Amino acid sequence: MKKLMLLAAAALCLASCSTVKKTATTYTVDDNIRSFNEAELTVKSEKITYTYRPEKSVRRGGAQNIKNAAVREALQTHGNADVLVAPQFETKSINGIFRHGIRRVTVSGYPATYTKFEKGGPRK
C-alpha cells in the first residue's frame, strides 16, 4: 500500500501543466491620412440611459469591446444617432471561481448627429 501511494505521488509530480506561448507580428501602417471635410455636430439636450447585457461572444472581446457594443446599442435604440457625447459607464461584474467578467453595462450620455458636411481645404 505504501508503494502504491508513493507511485501515485510520483505520477502526480511528473504530470505538470504546460505553458502556451503565442507571438504576433506587427506591421507598420502609414497613418498620415487626412480629411479636410468639416461637419456640424448637432447634440440633443436630452440625456439618454441604456442598460446592456452582453452576450458571451461580446464578453470574449474584453471590457472595451463591451463598452463599444453598449454605446452602439444605446444609439440604435434612441434614434439612431452617430456619436454619444460625454459617455459615462457603470459596470456590474461577477468575480467567482467559474463565472467572472462584466455582466451588465449602463451607459448614459447625449446623442449627437453630424450634419452640414462641407469640403474644406488644407489649413495653414
C-alpha positions in Angstrom: 0.0 0.0 0.0 2.9 2.3 0.8 4.5 1.7 -2.6 1.1 2.4 -4.3 0.8 5.7 -2.5 4.5 6.6 -3.4 3.9 5.7 -7.0 0.7 7.8 -7.2 2.6 10.8 -5.6 5.4 10.4 -8.1 3.0 10.2 -11.0 1.2 13.4 -9.8 4.6 15.2 -9.5 5.6 14.2 -13.0 2.3 15.4 -14.6 2.6 19.2 -14.9 0.9 22.0 -16.6 2.3 23.1 -19.9 2.8 26.8 -20.8 1.5 28.1 -24.1 3.4 31.0 -25.6 2.0 32.9 -28.5 3.6 35.6 -30.5 2.3 38.1 -33.0 3.9 40.0 -35.8 3.1 43.7 -36.3 3.5 45.7 -39.4 4.0 49.5 -39.7 0.9 51.2 -41.1 1.1 54.6 -42.7 -1.3 56.7 -40.7 -0.9 60.0 -42.5 -4.4 60.0 -43.9 -6.0 63.4 -43.6 -9.5 64.6 -44.4 -10.3 68.3 -44.7 -14.0 67.8 -44.7 -16.0 69.6 -42.0 -19.3 68.8 -40.4 -21.5 70.3 -37.8 -22.3 68.2 -34.7 -25.9 68.6 -33.5 -26.1 67.4 -29.9 -29.5 66.7 -28.3 -30.2 68.3 -25.0 -31.9 65.2 -23.6 -29.6 62.7 -21.8 -30.2 59.0 -22.6 -29.5 56.0 -20.4 -29.3 52.4 -21.7 -28.6 49.1 -19.9 -26.8 46.5 -21.9 -26.3 42.8 -21.1 -23.6 41.5 -23.3 -23.6 38.0 -24.8 -20.8 35.6 -24.3 -19.3 36.3 -27.7 -19.1 40.1 -26.9 -17.6 39.4 -23.5 -14.7 37.5 -25.0 -13.6 40.7 -26.7 -12.8 42.4 -23.4 -14.1 45.4 -21.5 -13.6 48.0 -24.2 -15.5 45.8 -26.7 -18.4 45.5 -24.3 -18.5 49.3 -23.8 -18.4 49.9 -27.5 -21.3 47.5 -28.0 -23.2 49.2 -25.3 -22.8 52.6 -26.9 -23.8 51.2 -30.3 -27.0 49.6 -28.9 -27.8 52.8 -27.0 -27.5 54.9 -30.1 -29.6 52.5 -32.2 -32.3 52.3 -29.6 -32.6 56.1 -29.1 -33.0 57.5 -32.5 -30.0 56.1 -34.4 -27.6 58.9 -33.6 -23.9 59.0 -34.9 -22.0 59.5 -31.7 -22.5 59.6 -27.9 -21.2 62.8 -26.3 -19.8 62.6 -22.8 -20.5 58.9 -22.2 -20.5 57.6 -18.7 -20.3 53.9 -17.9 -21.4 51.9 -14.9 -20.4 48.2 -15.0 -21.6 45.2 -12.9 -19.1 42.4 -12.7 -19.1 38.9 -11.3 -15.9 37.5 -10.0 -16.2 33.9 -9.0 -14.4 30.6 -9.5 -16.3 29.5 -12.6 -18.0 32.7 -13.6 -16.3 36.1 -14.0 -16.5 39.2 -16.1 -18.8 42.1 -16.9 -22.5 41.1 -16.9 -24.2 44.4 -17.3 -23.2 47.9 -18.5 -25.3 51.0 -18.1 -24.2 53.8 -20.4 -25.5 57.4 -20.4 -24.7 60.4 -22.5 -26.0 62.8 -25.1 -26.7 61.5 -28.6 -25.4 63.6 -31.5 -25.6 63.5 -35.3 -23.3 65.0 -37.9 -25.0 67.5 -40.3 -23.9 70.1 -42.9 -21.0 68.3 -44.5 -18.6 70.7 -46.3 -15.5 70.1 -48.2 -12.7 72.2 -46.8 -9.2 72.9 -47.9 -5.9 72.2 -46.0 -5.3 74.5 -43.1 -2.2 76.6 -43.0 
